[in-house]
């Protein structure tokens, strides 16, 4: 499995690029009402995570994304961004494989 990486100067430039290529944008937000297991992740999928300290910039919320969360058990309220990305990317990949 490979993950393509493209870098942009700012969030708006990235959002425009994703929208022009028909990506569904998912924001990982601990306050989201839907869990990461609920979406079907059809088509082009973009996953956006913020840093642990500051989260995702407000610009991302204005582009019509779907916010998803990872349910936490016990007193833990969040995961490291890299760990959270790994959990969700694995789920996305499994759903895409099921459709093949």
Chimera marker file (.cmm) of the C-alpha trace (Angstrom):
<marker_set name="trace">
<marker id="1" x="0.000" y="0.000" z="0.000" r="1" g="1" b="0" radius="0.5"/>
<marker id="2" x="1.288" y="3.439" z="-0.879" r="1" g="1" b="0" radius="0.5"/>
<marker id="3" x="-0.016" y="6.841" z="0.103" r="1" g="1" b="0" radius="0.5"/>
<marker id="4" x="0.571" y="9.685" z="-2.365" r="1" g="1" b="0" radius="0.5"/>
<marker id="5" x="1.629" y="12.941" z="-0.722" r="1" g="1" b="0" radius="0.5"/>
<marker id="6" x="1.226" y="16.409" z="-2.252" r="1" g="1" b="0" radius="0.5"/>
<marker id="7" x="2.226" y="19.573" z="-0.406" r="1" g="1" b="0" radius="0.5"/>
<marker id="8" x="0.461" y="22.946" z="-0.661" r="1" g="1" b="0" radius="0.5"/>
<marker id="9" x="1.287" y="26.450" z="0.553" r="1" g="1" b="0" radius="0.5"/>
<marker id="10" x="-2.009" y="26.897" z="2.394" r="1" g="1" b="0" radius="0.5"/>
<marker id="11" x="-5.318" y="25.184" z="3.151" r="1" g="1" b="0" radius="0.5"/>
<marker id="12" x="-7.347" y="27.036" z="0.490" r="1" g="1" b="0" radius="0.5"/>
<marker id="13" x="-4.967" y="25.925" z="-2.275" r="1" g="1" b="0" radius="0.5"/>
<marker id="14" x="-5.295" y="22.316" z="-1.110" r="1" g="1" b="0" radius="0.5"/>
<marker id="15" x="-9.102" y="22.517" z="-0.808" r="1" g="1" b="0" radius="0.5"/>
<marker id="16" x="-9.362" y="23.886" z="-4.363" r="1" g="1" b="0" radius="0.5"/>
<marker id="17" x="-7.136" y="21.099" z="-5.703" r="1" g="1" b="0" radius="0.5"/>
<marker id="18" x="-9.179" y="18.407" z="-3.935" r="1" g="1" b="0" radius="0.5"/>
<marker id="19" x="-12.528" y="19.845" z="-5.057" r="1" g="1" b="0" radius="0.5"/>
<marker id="20" x="-11.347" y="20.117" z="-8.677" r="1" g="1" b="0" radius="0.5"/>
<marker id="21" x="-10.577" y="16.378" z="-8.588" r="1" g="1" b="0" radius="0.5"/>
<marker id="22" x="-13.848" y="15.318" z="-6.920" r="1" g="1" b="0" radius="0.5"/>
<marker id="23" x="-12.366" y="14.241" z="-3.595" r="1" g="1" b="0" radius="0.5"/>
<marker id="24" x="-14.623" y="13.599" z="-0.622" r="1" g="1" b="0" radius="0.5"/>
<marker id="25" x="-13.002" y="15.426" z="2.295" r="1" g="1" b="0" radius="0.5"/>
<marker id="26" x="-13.103" y="13.916" z="5.799" r="1" g="1" b="0" radius="0.5"/>
<marker id="27" x="-11.951" y="15.925" z="8.814" r="1" g="1" b="0" radius="0.5"/>
<marker id="28" x="-10.853" y="13.989" z="11.875" r="1" g="1" b="0" radius="0.5"/>
<marker id="29" x="-12.461" y="15.862" z="14.762" r="1" g="1" b="0" radius="0.5"/>
<marker id="30" x="-12.973" y="14.442" z="18.251" r="1" g="1" b="0" radius="0.5"/>
<marker id="31" x="-16.248" y="16.377" z="18.528" r="1" g="1" b="0" radius="0.5"/>
<marker id="32" x="-17.764" y="14.930" z="15.315" r="1" g="1" b="0" radius="0.5"/>
<marker id="33" x="-21.076" y="13.122" z="15.572" r="1" g="1" b="0" radius="0.5"/>
<marker id="34" x="-20.143" y="10.327" z="13.142" r="1" g="1" b="0" radius="0.5"/>
<marker id="35" x="-17.458" y="7.749" z="13.775" r="1" g="1" b="0" radius="0.5"/>
<marker id="36" x="-14.797" y="6.822" z="11.246" r="1" g="1" b="0" radius="0.5"/>
<marker id="37" x="-16.535" y="3.475" z="10.615" r="1" g="1" b="0" radius="0.5"/>
<marker id="38" x="-19.762" y="5.006" z="9.275" r="1" g="1" b="0" radius="0.5"/>
<marker id="39" x="-18.780" y="6.548" z="5.897" r="1" g="1" b="0" radius="0.5"/>
<marker id="40" x="-18.435" y="4.344" z="2.823" r="1" g="1" b="0" radius="0.5"/>
<marker id="41" x="-15.336" y="6.192" z="1.531" r="1" g="1" b="0" radius="0.5"/>
<marker id="42" x="-16.342" y="5.806" z="-2.117" r="1" g="1" b="0" radius="0.5"/>
<marker id="43" x="-14.269" y="7.437" z="-4.838" r="1" g="1" b="0" radius="0.5"/>
<marker id="44" x="-11.373" y="9.775" z="-4.166" r="1" g="1" b="0" radius="0.5"/>
<marker id="45" x="-10.915" y="10.218" z="-0.436" r="1" g="1" b="0" radius="0.5"/>
<marker id="46" x="-8.968" y="12.935" z="1.390" r="1" g="1" b="0" radius="0.5"/>
<marker id="47" x="-8.328" y="12.658" z="5.117" r="1" g="1" b="0" radius="0.5"/>
<marker id="48" x="-7.475" y="15.853" z="7.021" r="1" g="1" b="0" radius="0.5"/>
<marker id="49" x="-5.970" y="15.818" z="10.512" r="1" g="1" b="0" radius="0.5"/>
<marker id="50" x="-4.700" y="18.701" z="12.567" r="1" g="1" b="0" radius="0.5"/>
<marker id="51" x="-1.819" y="18.752" z="14.982" r="1" g="1" b="0" radius="0.5"/>
<marker id="52" x="-2.553" y="17.492" z="18.471" r="1" g="1" b="0" radius="0.5"/>
<marker id="53" x="-2.260" y="20.942" z="20.014" r="1" g="1" b="0" radius="0.5"/>
<marker id="54" x="-4.182" y="23.193" z="17.599" r="1" g="1" b="0" radius="0.5"/>
<marker id="55" x="-6.458" y="20.874" z="15.617" r="1" g="1" b="0" radius="0.5"/>
<marker id="56" x="-7.697" y="21.648" z="12.111" r="1" g="1" b="0" radius="0.5"/>
<marker id="57" x="-7.827" y="25.245" z="10.866" r="1" g="1" b="0" radius="0.5"/>
<marker id="58" x="-11.276" y="26.788" z="10.461" r="1" g="1" b="0" radius="0.5"/>
<marker id="59" x="-10.847" y="27.115" z="6.710" r="1" g="1" b="0" radius="0.5"/>
<marker id="60" x="-11.343" y="23.354" z="6.347" r="1" g="1" b="0" radius="0.5"/>
<marker id="61" x="-14.758" y="23.475" z="8.014" r="1" g="1" b="0" radius="0.5"/>
<marker id="62" x="-16.079" y="25.958" z="5.447" r="1" g="1" b="0" radius="0.5"/>
<marker id="63" x="-15.478" y="23.694" z="2.432" r="1" g="1" b="0" radius="0.5"/>
<marker id="64" x="-18.327" y="21.248" z="3.102" r="1" g="1" b="0" radius="0.5"/>
<marker id="65" x="-16.366" y="18.313" z="4.512" r="1" g="1" b="0" radius="0.5"/>
<marker id="66" x="-17.643" y="15.410" z="6.576" r="1" g="1" b="0" radius="0.5"/>
<marker id="67" x="-16.330" y="15.374" z="10.147" r="1" g="1" b="0" radius="0.5"/>
<marker id="68" x="-15.547" y="11.972" z="11.666" r="1" g="1" b="0" radius="0.5"/>
<marker id="69" x="-14.171" y="10.867" z="15.014" r="1" g="1" b="0" radius="0.5"/>
<marker id="70" x="-12.556" y="7.870" z="16.662" r="1" g="1" b="0" radius="0.5"/>
<marker id="71" x="-14.575" y="6.870" z="19.741" r="1" g="1" b="0" radius="0.5"/>
<marker id="72" x="-12.464" y="6.867" z="22.901" r="1" g="1" b="0" radius="0.5"/>
<marker id="73" x="-12.877" y="4.596" z="25.885" r="1" g="1" b="0" radius="0.5"/>
<marker id="74" x="-12.013" y="5.423" z="29.473" r="1" g="1" b="0" radius="0.5"/>
<marker id="75" x="-10.297" y="8.694" z="30.327" r="1" g="1" b="0" radius="0.5"/>
<marker id="76" x="-8.400" y="9.029" z="27.029" r="1" g="1" b="0" radius="0.5"/>
<marker id="77" x="-9.806" y="11.919" z="24.984" r="1" g="1" b="0" radius="0.5"/>
<marker id="78" x="-7.636" y="11.729" z="21.857" r="1" g="1" b="0" radius="0.5"/>
<marker id="79" x="-4.916" y="9.861" z="19.995" r="1" g="1" b="0" radius="0.5"/>
<marker id="80" x="-1.630" y="11.020" z="18.535" r="1" g="1" b="0" radius="0.5"/>
<marker id="81" x="-2.305" y="12.329" z="15.004" r="1" g="1" b="0" radius="0.5"/>
<marker id="82" x="-0.146" y="9.636" z="13.398" r="1" g="1" b="0" radius="0.5"/>
<marker id="83" x="-1.930" y="6.861" z="15.272" r="1" g="1" b="0" radius="0.5"/>
<marker id="84" x="-5.349" y="8.324" z="14.442" r="1" g="1" b="0" radius="0.5"/>
<marker id="85" x="-4.404" y="8.570" z="10.756" r="1" g="1" b="0" radius="0.5"/>
<marker id="86" x="-3.236" y="4.954" z="10.725" r="1" g="1" b="0" radius="0.5"/>
<marker id="87" x="-6.481" y="3.688" z="12.268" r="1" g="1" b="0" radius="0.5"/>
<marker id="88" x="-8.666" y="5.581" z="9.808" r="1" g="1" b="0" radius="0.5"/>
<marker id="89" x="-6.547" y="4.872" z="6.723" r="1" g="1" b="0" radius="0.5"/>
<marker id="90" x="-6.746" y="1.163" z="7.532" r="1" g="1" b="0" radius="0.5"/>
<marker id="91" x="-10.558" y="1.413" z="7.707" r="1" g="1" b="0" radius="0.5"/>
<marker id="92" x="-10.695" y="3.305" z="4.402" r="1" g="1" b="0" radius="0.5"/>
<marker id="93" x="-8.504" y="0.703" z="2.726" r="1" g="1" b="0" radius="0.5"/>
<marker id="94" x="-10.588" y="-2.215" z="4.033" r="1" g="1" b="0" radius="0.5"/>
<marker id="95" x="-13.823" y="-0.640" z="2.755" r="1" g="1" b="0" radius="0.5"/>
<marker id="96" x="-12.287" y="-0.016" z="-0.669" r="1" g="1" b="0" radius="0.5"/>
<marker id="97" x="-11.014" y="-3.624" z="-0.828" r="1" g="1" b="0" radius="0.5"/>
<marker id="98" x="-14.472" y="-4.966" z="0.011" r="1" g="1" b="0" radius="0.5"/>
<marker id="99" x="-15.866" y="-3.270" z="-3.103" r="1" g="1" b="0" radius="0.5"/>
<marker id="100" x="-13.282" y="-4.837" z="-5.445" r="1" g="1" b="0" radius="0.5"/>
<link id1="1" id2="2" r="1" g="1" b="0" radius="0.2"/>
<link id1="2" id2="3" r="1" g="1" b="0" radius="0.2"/>
<link id1="3" id2="4" r="1" g="1" b="0" radius="0.2"/>
<link id1="4" id2="5" r="1" g="1" b="0" radius="0.2"/>
<link id1="5" id2="6" r="1" g="1" b="0" radius="0.2"/>
<link id1="6" id2="7" r="1" g="1" b="0" radius="0.2"/>
<link id1="7" id2="8" r="1" g="1" b="0" radius="0.2"/>
<link id1="8" id2="9" r="1" g="1" b="0" radius="0.2"/>
<link id1="9" id2="10" r="1" g="1" b="0" radius="0.2"/>
<link id1="10" id2="11" r="1" g="1" b="0" radius="0.2"/>
<link id1="11" id2="12" r="1" g="1" b="0" radius="0.2"/>
<link id1="12" id2="13" r="1" g="1" b="0" radius="0.2"/>
<link id1="13" id2="14" r="1" g="1" b="0" radius="0.2"/>
<link id1="14" id2="15" r="1" g="1" b="0" radius="0.2"/>
<link id1="15" id2="16" r="1" g="1" b="0" radius="0.2"/>
<link id1="16" id2="17" r="1" g="1" b="0" radius="0.2"/>
<link id1="17" id2="18" r="1" g="1" b="0" radius="0.2"/>
<link id1="18" id2="19" r="1" g="1" b="0" radius="0.2"/>
<link id1="19" id2="20" r="1" g="1" b="0" radius="0.2"/>
<link id1="20" id2="21" r="1" g="1" b="0" radius="0.2"/>
<link id1="21" id2="22" r="1" g="1" b="0" radius="0.2"/>
<link id1="22" id2="23" r="1" g="1" b="0" radius="0.2"/>
<link id1="23" id2="24" r="1" g="1" b="0" radius="0.2"/>
<link id1="24" id2="25" r="1" g="1" b="0" radius="0.2"/>
<link id1="25" id2="26" r="1" g="1" b="0" radius="0.2"/>
<link id1="26" id2="27" r="1" g="1" b="0" radius="0.2"/>
<link id1="27" id2="28" r="1" g="1" b="0" radius="0.2"/>
<link id1="28" id2="29" r="1" g="1" b="0" radius="0.2"/>
<link id1="29" id2="30" r="1" g="1" b="0" radius="0.2"/>
<link id1="30" id2="31" r="1" g="1" b="0" radius="0.2"/>
<link id1="31" id2="32" r="1" g="1" b="0" radius="0.2"/>
<link id1="32" id2="33" r="1" g="1" b="0" radius="0.2"/>
<link id1="33" id2="34" r="1" g="1" b="0" radius="0.2"/>
<link id1="34" id2="35" r="1" g="1" b="0" radius="0.2"/>
<link id1="35" id2="36" r="1" g="1" b="0" radius="0.2"/>
<link id1="36" id2="37" r="1" g="1" b="0" radius="0.2"/>
<link id1="37" id2="38" r="1" g="1" b="0" radius="0.2"/>
<link id1="38" id2="39" r="1" g="1" b="0" radius="0.2"/>
<link id1="39" id2="40" r="1" g="1" b="0" radius="0.2"/>
<link id1="40" id2="41" r="1" g="1" b="0" radius="0.2"/>
<link id1="41" id2="42" r="1" g="1" b="0" radius="0.2"/>
<link id1="42" id2="43" r="1" g="1" b="0" radius="0.2"/>
<link id1="43" id2="44" r="1" g="1" b="0" radius="0.2"/>
<link id1="44" id2="45" r="1" g="1" b="0" radius="0.2"/>
<link id1="45" id2="46" r="1" g="1" b="0" radius="0.2"/>
<link id1="46" id2="47" r="1" g="1" b="0" radius="0.2"/>
<link id1="47" id2="48" r="1" g="1" b="0" radius="0.2"/>
<link id1="48" id2="49" r="1" g="1" b="0" radius="0.2"/>
<link id1="49" id2="50" r="1" g="1" b="0" radius="0.2"/>
<link id1="50" id2="51" r="1" g="1" b="0" radius="0.2"/>
<link id1="51" id2="52" r="1" g="1" b="0" radius="0.2"/>
<link id1="52" id2="53" r="1" g="1" b="0" radius="0.2"/>
<link id1="53" id2="54" r="1" g="1" b="0" radius="0.2"/>
<link id1="54" id2="55" r="1" g="1" b="0" radius="0.2"/>
<link id1="55" id2="56" r="1" g="1" b="0" radius="0.2"/>
<link id1="56" id2="57" r="1" g="1" b="0" radius="0.2"/>
<link id1="57" id2="58" r="1" g="1" b="0" radius="0.2"/>
<link id1="58" id2="59" r="1" g="1" b="0" radius="0.2"/>
<link id1="59" id2="60" r="1" g="1" b="0" radius="0.2"/>
<link id1="60" id2="61" r="1" g="1" b="0" radius="0.2"/>
<link id1="61" id2="62" r="1" g="1" b="0" radius="0.2"/>
<link id1="62" id2="63" r="1" g="1" b="0" radius="0.2"/>
<link id1="63" id2="64" r="1" g="1" b="0" radius="0.2"/>
<link id1="64" id2="65" r="1" g="1" b="0" radius="0.2"/>
<link id1="65" id2="66" r="1" g="1" b="0" radius="0.2"/>
<link id1="66" id2="67" r="1" g="1" b="0" radius="0.2"/>
<link id1="67" id2="68" r="1" g="1" b="0" radius="0.2"/>
<link id1="68" id2="69" r="1" g="1" b="0" radius="0.2"/>
<link id1="69" id2="70" r="1" g="1" b="0" radius="0.2"/>
<link id1="70" id2="71" r="1" g="1" b="0" radius="0.2"/>
<link id1="71" id2="72" r="1" g="1" b="0" radius="0.2"/>
<link id1="72" id2="73" r="1" g="1" b="0" radius="0.2"/>
<link id1="73" id2="74" r="1" g="1" b="0" radius="0.2"/>
<link id1="74" id2="75" r="1" g="1" b="0" radius="0.2"/>
<link id1="75" id2="76" r="1" g="1" b="0" radius="0.2"/>
<link id1="76" id2="77" r="1" g="1" b="0" radius="0.2"/>
<link id1="77" id2="78" r="1" g="1" b="0" radius="0.2"/>
<link id1="78" id2="79" r="1" g="1" b="0" radius="0.2"/>
<link id1="79" id2="80" r="1" g="1" b="0" radius="0.2"/>
<link id1="80" id2="81" r="1" g="1" b="0" radius="0.2"/>
<link id1="81" id2="82" r="1" g="1" b="0" radius="0.2"/>
<link id1="82" id2="83" r="1" g="1" b="0" radius="0.2"/>
<link id1="83" id2="84" r="1" g="1" b="0" radius="0.2"/>
<link id1="84" id2="85" r="1" g="1" b="0" radius="0.2"/>
<link id1="85" id2="86" r="1" g="1" b="0" radius="0.2"/>
<link id1="86" id2="87" r="1" g="1" b="0" radius="0.2"/>
<link id1="87" id2="88" r="1" g="1" b="0" radius="0.2"/>
<link id1="88" id2="89" r="1" g="1" b="0" radius="0.2"/>
<link id1="89" id2="90" r="1" g="1" b="0" radius="0.2"/>
<link id1="90" id2="91" r="1" g="1" b="0" radius="0.2"/>
<link id1="91" id2="92" r="1" g="1" b="0" radius="0.2"/>
<link id1="92" id2="93" r="1" g="1" b="0" radius="0.2"/>
<link id1="93" id2="94" r="1" g="1" b="0" radius="0.2"/>
<link id1="94" id2="95" r="1" g="1" b="0" radius="0.2"/>
<link id1="95" id2="96" r="1" g="1" b="0" radius="0.2"/>
<link id1="96" id2="97" r="1" g="1" b="0" radius="0.2"/>
<link id1="97" id2="98" r="1" g="1" b="0" radius="0.2"/>
<link id1="98" id2="99" r="1" g="1" b="0" radius="0.2"/>
<link id1="99" id2="100" r="1" g="1" b="0" radius="0.2"/>
</marker_set>
